[in-house]
Amino acid sequence: MTEKSRNLPLSRRGMNFETLMWFFTRLSALGMYAFILTALIGALVMGARTQMNFADVMRWSFTPNGTHVQNTNVSDLEPWVNPFWRLMASGMVLLAVAHGVHGLVVVADDYIVSTRGRLVVRLLSIVCMLSMIVISLFVIWTS
């Protein structure tokens, strides 16, 4: 008795939704690293190495929002509260929320066996994702 291979041959593989989402997961993680490194380098260039402690610099790196700088010893807040940093924070939020919700849906698909249950979890995930994005962008752009 010969056992069939569980892998598809290269000629039968194609770009489908699952493949695109696999790429999205990997690329979004790399994108988040790029956002974090850009914010960290930007903060260090703008003088955070002498005006902030390590925890404040890390908080700025993960969410570059001007309110994080207000609680530090930085005297001039003008370079920290410009549209570039708000766009950086917005991009980080959008990428992180989409990445996280996609991971949640993948894990839920592994454990929920009914089609209806999967649909409910996906719809709830989309509603939560949209509400988190709206609230986060409101905080970023109005603070």
N, C-alpha and C positions, 0 to 999 in steps of 0.2 A: 504494500500500500504506500503510495507516494503522498506526501503532504504538500498542499498548495502553499505557495508563498503568500504572506499577508501584505506584502508591499506591491504597489502598482508599478509596472514597468515605466521607465522614463518617458516612453512614447505616449503613454495613456494619461500621464499627469497633465494637469492644466491649471490655469488660474481660475479658481473658484472663490466664493465668499470666504470660506474657511482659510484658504491660503492668504488672501488679502488681510484678514484679521490677524493671522499669525505674524505677517509682516508689520502690521500696525502696532502690535504689542511690542515687538522688538524695537521698531523705530521710535515709538513714543517713549520708551525707556531711555533710549539714546538722546532724544530731544529734551527730556527732563534733566539729564546730566548736563547737556549743553546750557540750558537755562540756569541751572545752579552754578556752573562754573563761570558763566558770564556775570551773574550777580555777585559772586564771590570776588572775582577779579575786579569788577567795577567798584565794589565796596572798598577793597584794599587800595585801589588807585585813588579813590576819593578821600582817603585818610582814615578809614575805619581802623587801621592797624594801631593807631595811636589814640583814637577817641572812643573806641568800643571794646568791650571785653569779648571773649571768644563766643559766648552764648549769643550775644547780640549780633555778631557777624554771621553766625550760622542761621539765626532766625531771619536775617535779611537775605541770606543766600537762598533759602527755600521759599520765602515770600517777600520779594522786594517791595515793601509798602512803606510809604513815608511815615506812618504812625509808629513803625518799629524804631525809627531813628529819633523820634521825639523824646523817647524815654532814656536816651543815652546822653553822653557828655558832648555831643556834636553841637557846636555853636551856630553854624550856618546850615540851615535846612534846605536852602534853595536848590542845590545840586541833587538832592535826594528826592524831591517831589516834582519831577517833571514827567511829561507824557511817556518818555521812553521807559522809565521804570514801571509806570502803570501798565504799559503794553507788555512788558516782561512778566509782571505779576499775572496779568490776564492770560497770557499764553501759557504760563506754568499751570494756572488753575484749570484751563480748558484741557490741556494735555493730561494732567494728573487725574482729573475726574473721569475723563473718557477712558484712560488706561485702567483705572481702578474698577470702574463699572463693568468694563469688558471682562476683567478678571473675575469679578463676582458672577457674571452670567456664565462664564465657562465653568466655574466650580459648581454653580447651581445646576447646570446641564448634566454634570457628572452624577449628581445625587438625586435629581428629580426625574422620575420615570415617566410620568404622564405628560402627554403633549399639552394638555390644558394647564397643568402646573407650571411647565416651562414658559408658556405664554404669559401667565400671570406674573411670574418672577421677572420676565423681560420687561413687561409693561411697567411694573413697579420700579424696576431699575431705571428705566428711561425717565419716569416722573421724578424720582429722587435725583437723578443726574441733572435734569433741567432745573430743578429747584435749587440744587447746590450751586450750579453755575450762575443763576440769576442773583442769588444772595451774595455770592463771592464777588461777582463783578460790581454789584451795587456798593459793597463795602470798599472795594479797591478804588472805584472812581469817585466816591463821595467823601472819602475820609481825607 
